[in-house]
Amino acid sequence: MWRIKSRGETNSAFTNSLKYVWDDGNFEGTYKDFYLQIREGLVNQHPQLLEFGKKIAGFDTEKPFTI
């Protein structure tokens, strides 16, 4: 588990977890994998992965941050 933001840190616990999992773009997996791994690193936060609007086929199986 990574720790919650403390004084002097520039990122929140969520951002630190996201950056750790993303690993400078070396993350291999889907959006769902990404979400689950980010969530594992958070103790007191509970991020959600929600879909709104028209469903985009295959979105949840893509690598995050790709177009």
HELIX and SHEET records of a PDB file:
HELIX    1   1 ALA A   13  TRP A   22  1                                  10    
HELIX    2   2 ASP A   23  GLY A   25  5                                   3    
HELIX    3   3 TYR A   31  GLU A   40  1                                  10    
HELIX    4   4 PHE A   59  THR A   61  5                                   3    
END                                                                             
